[in-house]
Amino acid sequence: MRREIGEQGAAVAATLEEVRRQAGRARAAMSGRRRILFVARGSSDNAAIYGRYLVETQLGVPASLAAPSVATHYRARLDLSDTLVVSVSQSGRTEEIVEVQRWAAVHGAATVAISNDAESPLATEADVPLTTQAGTERAVPATKSYTSQLAALAGLAASLDGGESLWPLLDRAAAEVSRLEEGEAGVADAVDLLAGSDETLVTGRGLVFGTALEVALKLEETCLRPVRGLSYADLRHGPIAVVGPGLTAVVVAAQDGPMLGPIAELARDLAGRGAKVLAVGGDAVLAAAGACHVPGPDLPEPVAPLALVVPGQLIVESLARRLGLDPDSPRGLSKVTTTDPA
């Protein structure tokens, strides 16, 4: 896992180049369509959450996350003739996601597949295959395949009408990913904090919400700790009542954007309730609100998620080893997940 964390900058750069090569096909697939529907599970679903926020905030195109069971179990008949369906799967072989893509095509959608295998059913059956360039990923927890998915989603948005201004920002992303791969600032302190915690929650909002959920997922599956991943808004609406001493709150933020001020205020509130706050990313104000701070990328909010997850990955890998666990092969997990096992 640690070695693959260190391969992400190169994977992001190569994936962005691949998406540029396919940009014309992506624009053609979107032509005449007014909605985007993302299909994914697990880490890929967290990547898709970023894609949804990016498309809506940067392109002004309505986007949503599919509920796969609508297709696979309810067999609903929907008119998708005005929809671009973007399916995201590391393997491209998760049967549920492949089935949903087939269902979408039958109901009139144009399809884009983001996978790490150009020969997978998801890729070969899509109108536009966007193959991430992560190479073989041997550790079960997704690291370089996840960041490559983010790169593909951002490159897709940049390739569509209204997204051209994203390309100059994306041109900076791979270097920031590479820089953070080697960054250990604050990681040891973060591991100390989490190792001594009774409970953990992770929160973020907006374009980095998917990153917060991915960090929470990695803590659960790799470190075998029960973790709640909540949006800032959902945390404010009730669950904040359980925050108190013994809880560590991981607060994730970009260095700028409309969510930064409210997130810093939330961090102060959490600390005031007795929680230990671990700030990941953000600015000096957010850093000062936490008991521990791990720096994030020098990237604007729209593309920050491509690199912001890296500090979280480093923390998780180190914490797993601290706890005597194997971060490469968490208990009960495999690279290709079957949603409904036989």
C-alpha positions as a printed Julia matrix, in Angstrom:
342×3 Matrix{Float64}:
   0.0     0.0     0.0
   2.79    2.43    0.87
   4.58    1.78   -2.4
   1.38    2.29   -4.38
   0.65    5.55   -2.53
   4.02    6.68   -3.93
   3.0     5.85   -7.51
  -0.03    8.13   -7.64
   1.5    11.26   -9.13
   2.62    9.36  -12.22
  -0.73    7.56  -12.46
  -2.67   10.84  -12.27
  -0.49   12.46  -14.97
  -0.87    9.49  -17.32
  -4.63    9.27  -16.73
  -5.13   12.94  -17.54
  -3.23   12.42  -20.8
  -5.46    9.47  -21.67
  -8.6    11.49  -20.99
  -7.31   14.34  -23.19
  -6.92   11.78  -25.98
 -10.55   10.74  -25.59
 -11.96   14.26  -25.07
 -13.62   14.47  -28.47
 -15.49   11.2   -27.94
 -16.64   12.36  -24.53
 -18.02   15.62  -25.96
 -19.81   13.71  -28.7
 -21.39   11.36  -26.17
 -22.7    14.32  -24.16
 -24.04   16.14  -27.22
 -27.79   16.75  -26.93
 -27.92   15.41  -23.39
 -28.65   17.49  -20.33
 -28.01   15.22  -17.32
 -25.22   13.03  -15.98
 -25.83    9.94  -13.84
 -22.91    8.33  -11.97
 -22.9     4.6   -11.19
 -20.45    3.17   -8.63
 -19.91    1.34   -5.35
 -17.33    1.56   -2.54
 -14.3     3.76   -3.12
 -15.5     4.36   -6.67
 -18.74    5.76   -5.23
 -16.69    8.26   -3.21
 -14.93    9.27   -6.41
 -18.32    9.65   -8.11
 -19.49   12.01   -5.36
 -16.61   14.29   -6.33
 -17.62   13.96   -9.98
 -21.16   14.98   -9.18
 -20.13   18.1    -7.26
 -17.61   19.04   -9.94
 -20.06   18.7   -12.82
 -22.78   20.68  -11.09
 -20.58   23.48   -9.72
 -18.29   23.91  -12.73
 -20.46   22.95  -15.71
 -23.94   23.77  -14.42
 -25.15   20.33  -15.52
 -27.6    18.45  -13.25
 -25.95   15.28  -11.95
 -26.89   12.51   -9.55
 -25.74    9.19   -8.12
 -27.57    6.1    -9.31
 -29.15    3.62   -6.95
 -28.04    0.43   -8.74
 -30.86   -1.68   -7.3
 -33.34    0.41   -9.31
 -31.89   -1.37  -12.35
 -30.68   -4.69  -10.98
 -33.56   -5.63   -8.69
 -36.53   -3.38   -9.46
 -35.93   -3.47  -13.23
 -37.34    0.03  -13.52
 -38.04    1.43  -16.98
 -36.63    4.96  -17.12
 -36.26    7.34  -20.04
 -32.5     8.01  -20.09
 -32.37    9.43  -23.61
 -31.21   12.8   -22.25
 -28.61   11.27  -19.91
 -24.89   10.51  -19.99
 -24.26    7.58  -17.65
 -20.75    7.44  -16.18
 -19.9     4.09  -14.59
 -16.9     3.94  -12.28
 -15.26    0.65  -11.29
 -11.59   -0.1   -10.6
 -11.8    -3.59  -12.07
 -14.49   -2.92  -14.63
 -15.75   -6.37  -13.71
 -18.1    -5.75  -10.78
 -21.2    -7.5   -12.1
 -23.66   -5.06  -10.57
 -22.02   -2.03  -12.22
 -21.72   -3.78  -15.59
 -25.4    -4.74  -15.4
 -26.44   -1.17  -14.61
 -24.46    0.16  -17.58
 -26.17   -2.34  -19.87
 -29.57   -1.36  -18.44
 -28.79    2.33  -19.0
 -27.83    1.76  -22.63
 -31.05   -0.16  -23.3
 -33.0     2.79  -21.88
 -31.37    5.33  -24.18
 -28.32    6.61  -22.27
 -24.91    7.28  -23.73
 -22.29    5.55  -21.6
 -18.83    6.39  -20.31
 -16.85    3.75  -18.42
 -14.03    4.69  -16.04
 -12.05    1.56  -15.2
  -8.47    0.43  -14.79
  -8.79   -2.38  -17.35
  -9.31   -1.59  -21.02
 -10.35   -5.21  -21.65
 -12.99   -5.33  -18.93
 -16.69   -5.72  -19.84
 -17.42   -2.24  -18.51
 -14.83   -0.69  -20.83
 -15.48   -2.73  -23.95
 -19.25   -2.23  -23.82
 -19.21    1.54  -23.18
 -19.59    4.22  -25.83
 -16.52    5.94  -24.37
 -13.99    3.94  -22.34
 -11.8     6.14  -20.15
  -9.09    3.81  -18.9
  -7.2     4.95  -15.84
  -3.45    4.46  -15.97
  -2.81    3.17  -12.47
  -1.33   -0.15  -13.52
  -1.76   -3.25  -11.39
  -2.78   -2.45   -7.83
  -1.74   -5.28   -5.49
  -2.87   -3.89   -2.14
  -6.57   -4.44   -1.57
  -7.28   -0.86   -0.32
  -7.62    1.38   -3.37
  -5.03    4.16   -3.5
  -3.61    4.86   -6.96
  -6.71    3.44   -8.65
  -8.86    5.85   -6.61
  -6.82    8.98   -7.39
  -6.72    7.94  -11.04
 -10.51    7.75  -11.02
 -10.63   11.28   -9.63
  -8.3    12.38  -12.43
 -10.51   10.71  -15.04
 -13.64   12.33  -13.63
 -12.01   15.76  -13.52
 -10.62   15.3   -17.02
 -14.07   14.28  -18.24
 -15.57   17.46  -16.77
 -12.77   19.52  -18.32
 -13.51   17.93  -21.7
 -17.19   18.88  -21.73
 -18.67   22.25  -22.67
 -17.94   24.83  -19.98
 -15.14   22.84  -18.35
 -12.14   24.1   -20.3
 -10.89   26.29  -17.45
 -10.26   23.17  -15.38
  -7.36   22.01  -17.56
  -4.81   24.59  -16.31
  -5.67   23.61  -12.74
  -5.39   19.9   -13.54
  -1.97   20.51  -15.09
  -0.78   21.29  -11.54
  -2.39   18.32   -9.85
   0.05   15.49  -10.56
   3.0    17.44   -9.14
   1.07   18.16   -5.94
   0.14   14.49   -5.6
   3.81   13.56   -5.97
   4.87   16.16   -3.42
   2.39   14.92   -0.83
   3.38   11.29   -1.4
   6.71   12.12    0.21
   5.26   14.39    2.89
   5.27   13.11    6.44
   4.44   16.39    8.19
   1.93   15.75   10.93
   1.37   12.08   10.01
   3.02   10.58   13.12
   1.06   12.92   15.4
  -2.15   12.03   13.58
  -1.46    8.32   14.06
  -0.83    8.88   17.78
  -4.14   10.72   18.07
  -6.18    8.11   16.23
  -4.52    5.15   17.93
  -5.62    6.49   21.31
  -9.19    7.32   20.31
 -12.31    5.52   21.47
 -14.42    6.77   18.55
 -13.7     8.46   15.23
 -15.74   10.45   12.78
 -14.67   12.09    9.54
 -16.38   15.12    8.07
 -16.15   17.46    5.1
 -18.52   19.13    2.69
 -18.96   20.08   -0.94
 -16.25   19.16   -3.41
 -14.19   17.42   -0.71
 -17.08   15.45    0.8
 -16.13   12.39   -1.23
 -12.59   12.68    0.16
 -13.92   12.67    3.72
 -15.96    9.54    3.0
 -12.96    7.86    1.38
 -10.76    8.57    4.4
 -13.5     7.16    6.65
 -13.79    4.06    4.48
 -10.03    3.51    4.5
  -9.92    3.79    8.29
 -12.68    1.19    8.56
 -11.48   -1.36    6.04
  -7.74   -1.05    6.66
  -7.59   -0.32   10.39
 -10.75   -2.23   11.38
 -12.08    0.74   13.33
 -15.78    1.69   13.24
 -15.84    5.18   11.74
 -18.69    7.5    10.78
 -18.27    9.56    7.63
 -20.66   12.51    7.69
 -21.1    15.69    5.75
 -20.69   18.91    7.71
 -24.4    19.57    7.21
 -25.54   16.13    8.38
 -23.27   16.35   11.41
 -24.88   19.65   12.38
 -28.36   18.12   12.09
 -28.35   15.86   15.12
 -25.26   13.63   15.29
 -23.18   16.45   16.77
 -25.03   15.74   20.03
 -22.86   12.64   20.6
 -19.57   14.54   20.18
 -17.55   14.68   23.37
 -14.36   13.57   25.11
 -12.86   10.35   23.71
 -13.89   11.13   20.14
 -11.47   12.18   17.41
 -12.98   14.24   14.6
 -11.07   14.22   11.31
 -11.97   17.44    9.51
 -11.07   17.54    5.8
 -10.97   20.74    3.75
  -9.43   22.37    0.68
  -7.25   25.45    1.1
  -9.97   27.74   -0.26
 -13.58   27.79   -1.37
 -16.94   28.67    0.22
 -16.84   25.71    2.65
 -13.55   26.59    4.32
 -14.9    29.16    6.8
 -17.82   27.02    7.98
 -15.56   23.96    8.3
 -13.11   25.89   10.49
 -16.0    27.05   12.66
 -17.21   23.45   12.94
 -13.73   22.35   14.02
 -13.75   24.92   16.82
 -17.21   23.76   17.87
 -16.11   20.11   17.95
 -13.06   20.98   20.03
 -15.26   22.98   22.38
 -17.39   19.88   22.94
 -14.33   17.95   24.05
 -13.38   16.16   20.83
  -9.81   15.95   19.59
  -9.73   17.52   16.12
  -7.41   16.25   13.4
  -7.39   18.8    10.58
  -6.39   17.56    7.12
  -5.75   20.31    4.57
  -7.46   23.66    4.91
  -5.65   26.86    5.88
  -3.92   28.3     8.95
  -7.27   29.01   10.62
  -8.37   25.4    10.35
  -4.93   24.19   11.45
  -5.14   26.35   14.59
  -8.54   24.86   15.46
  -7.19   21.32   15.64
  -5.09   19.37   18.1
  -3.15   18.09   15.1
  -2.79   19.24   11.49
  -1.64   17.41    8.37
  -1.05   19.79    5.43
  -2.98   19.34    2.2
  -2.27   20.32   -1.41
  -1.62   23.76   -2.83
  -4.52   23.43   -5.23
  -7.81   25.32   -5.59
 -10.93   23.58   -4.36
 -12.21   22.26   -7.74
  -9.15   20.01   -8.19
  -7.94   19.7    -4.58
  -9.53   16.24   -4.06
  -7.03   14.68   -6.49
  -4.29   15.27   -3.91
  -6.14   15.89   -0.65
  -6.76   12.18   -0.1
  -3.01   11.43   -0.07
  -2.36   12.61    3.53
  -5.32   10.5     4.62
  -3.88    7.44    2.88
  -0.52    7.94    4.58
  -2.21    8.23    7.98
  -4.26    5.09    7.41
  -1.33    2.98    6.23
   0.81    4.04    9.19
  -2.05    3.54   11.66
  -2.69    0.01   10.39
   0.94   -0.93   10.99
   0.84    0.71   14.44
  -2.14   -1.5    15.28
  -0.31   -4.62   14.11
  -2.5    -5.05   11.01
  -1.57   -5.79    7.41
  -2.62   -2.72    5.4
  -2.22   -4.6     2.11
  -4.77   -7.3     2.85
  -7.53   -6.24    5.25
  -9.67   -8.95    6.76
 -12.51  -10.19    4.58
 -11.9    -7.93    1.56
 -11.0    -8.52   -2.09
 -10.35   -6.27   -5.09
 -13.59   -7.19   -6.88
 -16.66   -7.01   -4.65
 -19.89   -8.9    -5.26
 -22.82   -6.89   -3.94
 -25.2    -9.85   -3.74
 -23.13  -13.01   -3.16
 -24.7   -16.25   -4.26
